[in-house]
Amino acid sequence: MERAEVTAFLSLIFILLVTFIGGIMESASVQMAKNYRRADVNRAMESVFAEYQKELLEHYDIFSLDGTYESGKYSESLVERRLGYFGADHMENTIQRIQFLTDNGAEAFYEQVMHYMENKYGLNHLKDKFSMTDTWKAQEEKADRYEKESHEKEDELNGLLGEAGGELPSQDNPIAHVSQLKKKSLLDLIMPGGRTVSGKKINLDNSLLKRKKNKGYGNFSDVADGSSPWSSLVLGEYLLGHFSMATDEETKGALDYELEYICAGKASDRENLEAVAKRLILIRFASNYLFLQNSPSKQAEAEALALTLCTLAALPALCQAAAQVILLAWAFGESVVDLRALLNGSRVPFTKTEANWQLSLTGLMKLGESGDISDGKDSKEGLYYKEYLRILLFLEKKEKIGMRALDMIEQNLQKVYGAEFFKADCCISRVEIKSSVKLRRGITYQFQTYYGYN
């Protein structure tokens, strides 16, 4: 009897052991099936993102998946179909969140630029430039303040002349001469001899900043790098290395002055160069006027000329007011010569000294006339035109710069590099999908898979 009980007990233990082992094997088998399905989707995702837009990478070092698959029309089903083609079939795949290059003010574009620049050059070489950014901001503020001051002092002098019922003589009068110069086309005034302005134009009606863009959905803050105090400066460095400008000898893009378009966003090379020139004139004007205000010798020259003009007009009491406006006119004339030097490939110092000042009052009166041959001088301690563009790129809003850069990329890929289908707002940077697959015995397994270009 006891032997039978032991046998029954051992039988129960054996059954429990077999059941336990079977459960473990079943669990391991199900987990293995899950791992296989995950591996299938991971492999499919990597294969899909390996089909990146090759012209974009080749010419601009940016990874992105063309969501239109060279059709020009975006559809999520195209992406889902490719996932199935690469092995994620026999399951239901749904996009949970997706990001395009143009989303959130071109956030993904900035991140790739940061990674590219950091990996290729490192960021240490930008430390000196980063330390100058506060100076650039201050210079822009001074430019705005001095421009306002310029109008106020001109209005003050005109008001005093009106009250006195007189006017200054026009001969050898830099105030009247510069007033006439400002009415002319700025490009005609600053272009060096023998140089012509490009006549290229593009249609902005369908540009990224004007058209209704394809937009992604879902928040990728958990995988995004976030903003950096360096990002605007790094973006500018990237743009300077990938786009052409007015001083380049060879260009082949939809526009010749690509960097000027990124700064100004106009439809033609002429408009963009003129807009950039106006901003540079203001920056140079602020620096030049500041120097004149601190130069006793230049102030003495201006006061002597003002005294002569006011004496001839029988208005000696207006000498000081006239001298200040002469200084303003002189600073503008020097800025014109500075722009000529920059466009001629020469260097212009950010701040002026007696040694590198270029324009005399006599030369100011010849500016813009038939005998004007002053194209500016090259200053070894100065900055090239490209370096002044770096300042403008930094001072512009990053979102505008990024979208215009993508606009220029889109124009060039469509018109120059044969990718007529390309649309920046259909270029996928990140995606996360939810997969649902039925395993054996009615088990349904759901999981998420993320992939992004970093």
C-alpha positions as CSV (number, residue, x, y, z in Angstrom):
1,M,0.0,0.0,0.0
2,E,2.8,2.4,0.9
3,R,4.6,1.5,-2.3
4,A,1.5,2.5,-4.4
5,E,1.2,5.8,-2.6
6,V,4.9,6.6,-3.3
7,T,4.4,5.7,-6.9
8,A,1.4,8.0,-7.2
9,F,3.3,10.8,-5.5
10,L,6.2,10.4,-7.9
11,S,3.8,10.3,-10.8
12,L,2.3,13.6,-9.8
13,I,5.7,15.2,-9.3
14,F,6.7,13.9,-12.8
15,I,3.6,15.3,-14.3
16,L,4.2,18.7,-12.6
17,L,7.8,18.7,-13.8
18,V,6.9,17.8,-17.4
19,T,4.2,20.6,-17.2
20,F,6.7,23.1,-15.9
21,I,9.3,22.2,-18.5
22,G,6.6,22.3,-21.2
23,G,5.5,25.8,-20.0
24,I,9.1,27.0,-20.0
25,M,9.6,25.6,-23.5
26,E,6.3,27.2,-24.7
27,S,7.3,30.5,-23.1
28,A,10.7,30.4,-24.7
29,S,9.1,29.4,-28.0
30,V,6.7,32.4,-27.9
31,Q,9.5,34.8,-26.9
32,M,11.6,33.4,-29.7
33,A,8.8,34.1,-32.1
34,K,8.5,37.6,-30.7
35,N,12.2,38.2,-31.2
36,Y,12.0,37.0,-34.8
37,R,9.2,39.4,-35.5
38,R,11.1,42.3,-33.9
39,A,14.2,41.3,-35.9
40,D,12.1,41.2,-39.1
41,V,10.8,44.8,-38.5
42,N,14.2,46.1,-37.4
43,R,15.8,44.7,-40.5
44,A,13.0,46.1,-42.7
45,M,13.3,49.5,-41.1
46,E,17.0,49.6,-41.6
47,S,16.5,48.5,-45.2
48,V,13.9,51.2,-45.8
49,F,16.1,54.0,-44.4
50,A,19.0,52.7,-46.4
51,E,17.1,54.0,-49.4
52,Y,18.1,57.6,-48.6
53,Q,17.9,60.3,-51.2
54,K,21.3,60.0,-52.7
55,E,21.5,63.5,-54.4
56,L,20.7,65.2,-51.1
57,L,23.5,63.3,-49.4
58,E,26.0,63.7,-52.3
59,H,25.6,67.5,-52.6
60,Y,24.5,68.6,-49.2
61,D,25.7,65.8,-46.7
62,I,22.1,65.4,-45.4
63,F,20.5,62.0,-44.9
64,S,16.7,61.8,-45.6
65,L,14.3,59.2,-46.9
66,D,12.2,60.5,-49.9
67,G,8.7,59.7,-48.8
68,T,7.4,60.1,-52.4
69,Y,9.7,57.4,-53.8
70,E,10.5,59.7,-56.7
71,S,6.8,60.2,-57.5
72,G,6.5,63.7,-56.1
73,K,3.5,62.7,-54.0
74,Y,3.8,61.6,-50.4
75,S,1.8,58.7,-49.0
76,E,2.3,56.7,-45.8
77,S,1.3,53.6,-47.7
78,L,4.4,53.8,-49.8
79,V,6.6,53.5,-46.7
80,E,4.4,50.7,-45.2
81,R,4.6,48.9,-48.5
82,R,8.4,49.1,-48.5
83,L,8.5,47.7,-45.0
84,G,6.5,44.7,-46.2
85,Y,8.8,44.3,-49.2
86,F,11.8,44.1,-46.9
87,G,10.3,41.4,-44.6
88,A,7.9,43.1,-42.3
89,D,4.9,41.4,-44.0
90,H,2.4,39.1,-42.4
91,M,1.8,41.7,-39.8
92,E,0.0,45.0,-39.5
93,N,2.3,48.0,-39.4
94,T,1.0,51.5,-38.5
95,I,3.0,54.7,-38.4
96,Q,2.7,56.1,-34.9
97,R,4.9,59.3,-35.3
98,I,6.9,60.7,-38.2
99,Q,9.1,63.7,-38.7
100,F,10.1,65.5,-41.9
101,L,13.1,67.8,-42.5
102,T,10.9,70.9,-42.5
103,D,9.0,70.1,-39.3
104,N,9.2,72.4,-36.2
105,G,11.1,75.0,-38.2
106,A,13.5,72.5,-39.8
107,E,14.5,71.0,-36.5
108,A,15.8,67.7,-38.0
109,F,17.8,69.6,-40.6
110,Y,19.6,71.6,-37.8
111,E,20.4,68.4,-35.9
112,Q,21.9,66.7,-38.9
113,V,23.9,69.9,-39.7
114,M,25.2,69.9,-36.1
115,H,26.2,66.2,-36.3
116,Y,27.9,66.6,-39.7
117,M,29.9,69.7,-38.7
118,E,30.9,68.2,-35.3
119,N,32.0,64.9,-36.8
120,K,33.9,66.5,-39.8
121,Y,35.5,69.5,-38.2
122,G,34.8,69.5,-34.5
123,L,33.6,72.6,-32.7
124,N,36.8,73.9,-31.2
125,H,37.7,75.8,-34.3
126,L,34.5,77.9,-33.8
127,K,35.4,79.1,-30.3
128,D,37.0,82.3,-31.5
129,K,34.0,83.1,-33.7
130,F,31.6,82.3,-30.9
131,S,33.3,84.8,-28.7
132,M,32.6,87.4,-31.3
133,T,28.8,86.9,-31.5
134,D,28.1,89.4,-28.7
135,T,30.1,92.0,-30.7
136,W,28.1,91.2,-33.8
137,K,24.8,91.7,-32.0
138,A,26.0,95.0,-30.5
139,Q,27.1,96.2,-33.9
140,E,23.6,95.4,-35.3
141,E,22.1,97.4,-32.5
142,K,24.5,100.3,-33.2
143,A,23.6,100.2,-36.9
144,D,19.9,100.6,-36.1
145,R,20.6,103.4,-33.6
146,Y,23.0,105.3,-35.9
147,E,20.6,105.0,-38.9
148,K,17.9,106.6,-36.7
149,E,20.4,109.3,-35.5
150,S,21.4,110.0,-39.1
151,H,17.8,110.8,-40.1
152,E,17.3,112.9,-37.0
153,K,20.4,115.0,-37.6
154,E,19.6,115.5,-41.2
155,D,16.0,116.6,-40.3
156,E,17.5,118.9,-37.6
157,L,19.8,120.6,-40.1
158,N,17.0,120.9,-42.7
159,G,14.8,122.4,-40.0
160,L,17.4,125.0,-39.1
161,L,17.9,125.9,-42.7
162,G,14.2,126.3,-43.2
163,E,13.9,128.5,-40.1
164,A,16.8,130.7,-41.4
165,G,15.3,130.8,-44.9
166,G,18.5,129.7,-46.5
167,E,20.3,126.7,-48.0
168,L,23.9,125.4,-48.2
169,P,25.7,125.8,-51.6
170,S,25.6,122.6,-53.7
171,Q,29.2,122.9,-55.0
172,D,31.7,120.9,-52.9
173,N,28.9,119.9,-50.6
174,P,29.2,116.3,-49.5
175,I,25.8,116.4,-47.8
176,A,24.0,117.3,-51.1
177,H,26.2,114.8,-53.1
178,V,25.5,111.9,-50.8
179,S,21.8,112.7,-50.7
180,Q,21.8,112.3,-54.5
181,L,23.9,109.1,-54.3
182,K,21.3,107.5,-52.0
183,K,18.6,108.0,-54.7
184,K,20.6,105.8,-57.1
185,S,20.6,102.0,-57.3
186,L,22.8,100.7,-54.5
187,L,24.1,97.9,-56.7
188,D,25.1,100.3,-59.4
189,L,27.0,102.3,-56.7
190,I,28.9,99.4,-55.1
191,M,29.6,97.0,-57.9
192,P,33.4,97.0,-58.8
193,G,34.4,98.0,-62.3
194,G,33.9,95.2,-64.9
195,R,31.5,93.3,-62.6
196,T,27.9,92.6,-63.6
197,V,25.0,91.5,-61.5
198,S,23.5,88.0,-62.2
199,G,20.1,88.0,-63.8
200,K,18.9,84.7,-62.4
201,K,15.4,84.4,-60.9
202,I,13.3,81.7,-59.3
203,N,9.6,81.4,-58.6
204,L,8.8,81.7,-54.9
205,D,5.1,81.0,-55.2
206,N,5.7,77.3,-54.3
207,S,8.5,77.9,-51.9
208,L,8.6,76.2,-48.5
209,L,7.8,79.5,-46.7
210,K,4.7,80.1,-48.8
211,R,3.2,76.8,-49.8
212,K,1.2,74.5,-47.5
213,K,3.8,72.0,-46.3
214,N,3.4,68.3,-45.6
215,K,3.7,67.9,-41.8
216,G,4.6,65.1,-39.6
217,Y,3.0,64.2,-36.2
218,G,4.1,63.0,-32.9
219,N,6.7,64.4,-30.4
220,F,10.3,63.2,-30.8
221,S,11.6,65.1,-27.8
222,D,12.8,61.9,-26.3
223,V,15.2,61.3,-29.1
224,A,15.9,64.8,-30.3
225,D,19.2,66.5,-29.4
226,G,17.6,69.8,-28.4
227,S,18.9,73.3,-29.2
228,S,22.5,74.4,-28.6
229,P,23.9,77.9,-28.1
230,W,26.2,77.0,-30.9
231,S,23.5,76.0,-33.4
232,S,23.1,79.3,-35.2
233,L,26.8,79.7,-35.7
234,V,27.3,76.0,-36.7
235,L,24.5,76.3,-39.2
236,G,26.1,79.4,-40.7
237,E,29.4,77.5,-41.1
238,Y,27.6,74.6,-42.9
239,L,25.9,77.1,-45.2
240,L,29.1,78.9,-46.1
241,G,30.6,75.5,-47.1
242,H,27.7,74.3,-49.2
243,F,26.3,77.3,-51.0
244,S,27.6,79.9,-53.5
245,M,27.8,83.7,-53.1
246,A,28.3,86.8,-55.1
247,T,32.1,86.7,-55.0
248,D,32.4,83.2,-56.3
249,E,33.8,82.9,-59.8
250,E,31.9,79.6,-60.7
251,T,28.3,78.9,-59.8
252,K,25.8,76.3,-61.1
253,G,22.8,76.6,-58.9
254,A,19.3,77.8,-59.6
255,L,20.6,81.1,-58.3
256,D,24.2,82.4,-58.4
257,Y,23.9,84.2,-55.1
258,E,22.6,81.3,-52.9
259,L,23.8,82.6,-49.6
260,E,22.3,86.0,-50.3
261,Y,19.0,84.3,-51.0
262,I,19.3,82.4,-47.7
263,C,19.9,85.8,-46.0
264,A,17.2,87.8,-47.8
265,G,14.7,85.3,-49.4
266,K,14.0,87.4,-52.6
267,A,13.2,85.9,-56.0
268,S,16.2,87.2,-58.0
269,D,19.9,87.4,-57.5
270,R,19.7,91.2,-57.9
271,E,17.1,91.6,-55.2
272,N,19.0,89.3,-52.8
273,L,22.4,91.0,-53.4
274,E,20.8,94.4,-52.9
275,A,19.1,93.4,-49.7
276,V,22.3,92.0,-48.3
277,A,24.3,95.0,-49.4
278,K,21.8,97.3,-47.6
279,R,22.4,95.4,-44.4
280,L,26.2,95.4,-44.8
281,I,26.1,99.1,-45.6
282,L,24.4,99.7,-42.2
283,I,26.9,97.5,-40.4
284,R,29.9,99.2,-42.0
285,F,28.2,102.6,-41.5
286,A,27.9,102.1,-37.8
287,S,31.6,101.1,-37.6
288,N,32.8,104.0,-39.8
289,Y,30.6,106.6,-38.0
290,L,31.9,105.5,-34.6
291,F,35.5,105.9,-35.9
292,L,34.7,109.5,-37.2
293,Q,33.2,110.5,-33.9
294,N,36.5,109.5,-32.1
295,S,38.9,111.0,-34.7
296,P,39.9,114.6,-33.9
297,S,41.6,115.0,-37.3
298,K,38.5,113.9,-39.3
299,Q,36.2,116.0,-37.1
300,A,38.5,119.0,-37.7
301,E,38.2,118.4,-41.5
302,A,34.4,118.1,-41.3
303,E,34.1,121.3,-39.2
304,A,36.4,123.2,-41.6
305,L,34.3,122.3,-44.6
306,A,31.1,123.0,-42.7
307,L,32.3,126.4,-41.7
308,T,33.2,127.1,-45.4
309,L,29.7,126.0,-46.6
310,C,27.8,127.9,-43.8
311,T,29.9,131.0,-44.3
312,L,29.1,131.0,-48.0
313,A,25.4,130.6,-47.1
314,A,25.7,133.4,-44.5
315,L,24.7,130.9,-41.8
316,P,27.7,130.4,-39.6
317,A,25.6,129.5,-36.6
318,L,24.7,126.2,-38.3
319,C,28.3,125.1,-38.5
320,Q,28.2,122.4,-35.8
321,A,24.9,120.9,-37.1
322,A,26.3,120.8,-40.7
323,A,29.6,119.3,-39.5
324,Q,27.7,116.4,-37.9
325,V,25.8,115.7,-41.1
326,I,29.0,115.8,-43.1
327,L,30.4,113.1,-40.8
328,L,27.3,111.0,-41.5
329,A,27.7,111.5,-45.2
330,W,31.4,110.7,-45.0
331,A,30.7,107.5,-43.1
332,F,28.2,106.4,-45.8
333,G,30.7,107.1,-48.5
334,E,33.4,105.0,-46.7
335,S,30.8,102.2,-46.4
336,V,30.2,102.3,-50.2
337,V,33.9,101.9,-50.8
338,D,34.0,99.1,-48.2
339,L,31.3,97.2,-50.1
340,R,33.2,97.6,-53.3
341,A,36.3,96.2,-51.7
342,L,34.4,93.2,-50.3
343,L,32.7,92.4,-53.6
344,N,36.1,92.7,-55.3
345,G,37.5,90.0,-53.0
346,S,39.4,92.3,-50.7
347,R,39.3,92.4,-46.9
348,V,37.7,95.2,-44.8
349,P,38.5,95.6,-41.1
350,F,35.5,95.3,-38.7
351,T,36.7,98.5,-37.0
352,K,38.6,101.4,-38.7
353,T,41.7,103.3,-37.7
354,E,43.5,106.3,-39.2
355,A,45.8,103.9,-41.0
356,N,43.1,101.9,-42.8
357,W,40.5,104.6,-43.5
358,Q,40.1,104.8,-47.3
359,L,38.0,107.8,-48.4
360,S,39.0,111.5,-48.2
361,L,36.4,114.3,-48.3
362,T,37.7,115.1,-51.8
363,G,37.2,111.5,-52.8
364,L,33.7,111.5,-51.3
365,M,32.7,114.2,-53.8
366,K,33.9,112.0,-56.7
367,L,32.0,109.0,-55.5
368,G,29.6,107.7,-58.1
369,E,30.8,110.2,-60.7
370,S,32.4,109.3,-64.1
371,G,35.9,109.7,-62.7
372,D,35.2,107.4,-59.7
373,I,37.8,104.6,-59.7
374,S,37.9,103.7,-56.0
375,D,37.3,100.0,-55.6
376,G,38.7,99.9,-52.1
377,K,41.9,98.5,-50.7
378,D,42.8,95.1,-49.2
379,S,43.5,95.3,-45.5
380,K,45.4,92.3,-44.0
381,E,43.7,92.6,-40.7
382,G,40.2,92.7,-42.3
383,L,37.4,90.3,-43.1
384,Y,36.4,88.9,-46.4
385,Y,32.9,89.2,-47.9
386,K,32.3,85.6,-46.8
387,E,33.0,86.5,-43.2
388,Y,30.6,89.4,-43.3
389,L,28.0,86.9,-44.6
390,R,28.7,84.7,-41.6
391,I,27.7,87.7,-39.4
392,L,24.4,88.2,-41.3
393,L,23.6,84.5,-41.1
394,F,24.1,84.5,-37.4
395,L,22.0,87.6,-36.9
396,E,19.1,86.3,-38.9
397,K,16.4,84.1,-37.3
398,K,17.5,80.5,-37.4
399,E,14.1,79.2,-38.6
400,K,14.1,81.5,-41.6
401,I,17.7,80.6,-42.5
402,G,17.0,76.9,-42.3
403,M,13.8,77.0,-44.4
404,R,15.5,79.1,-47.0
405,A,18.4,76.8,-47.1
406,L,16.1,73.8,-47.7
407,D,14.3,75.9,-50.3
408,M,17.6,76.4,-52.1
409,I,18.4,72.7,-51.8
410,E,15.0,71.9,-53.3
411,Q,15.5,74.3,-56.2
412,N,18.9,73.0,-57.0
413,L,18.0,69.3,-56.8
414,Q,15.0,69.9,-59.0
415,K,16.6,72.1,-61.6
416,V,20.3,71.2,-61.6
417,Y,20.8,67.7,-60.3
418,G,17.9,66.0,-62.1
419,A,15.7,65.2,-59.1
420,E,12.5,66.9,-60.3
421,F,10.4,65.0,-57.8
422,F,12.3,66.2,-54.8
423,K,10.3,68.0,-52.0
424,A,12.0,68.9,-48.8
425,D,8.7,68.6,-46.8
426,C,8.3,65.0,-47.9
427,C,11.8,64.0,-46.7
428,I,11.5,61.7,-43.7
429,S,14.0,62.1,-40.9
430,R,12.5,59.9,-38.2
431,V,9.7,57.4,-37.9
432,E,8.2,55.1,-35.3
433,I,5.8,52.3,-36.2
434,K,3.5,50.1,-34.2
435,S,3.5,46.5,-35.4
436,S,0.8,43.9,-34.5
437,V,1.3,40.3,-35.3
438,K,-0.6,37.1,-34.5
439,L,1.4,34.3,-33.1
440,R,0.2,30.7,-32.5
441,R,-2.7,29.8,-30.3
442,G,-4.4,33.2,-30.8
443,I,-1.6,35.2,-29.2
444,T,-1.3,38.8,-30.5
445,Y,2.0,40.6,-30.1
446,Q,2.3,44.3,-30.4
447,F,5.5,46.3,-30.3
448,Q,7.0,49.6,-31.5
449,T,10.1,50.2,-33.6
450,Y,11.9,53.6,-34.0
451,Y,14.5,54.6,-36.6
452,G,16.0,58.0,-37.4
453,Y,18.9,59.6,-39.1
454,N,21.3,61.0,-36.4
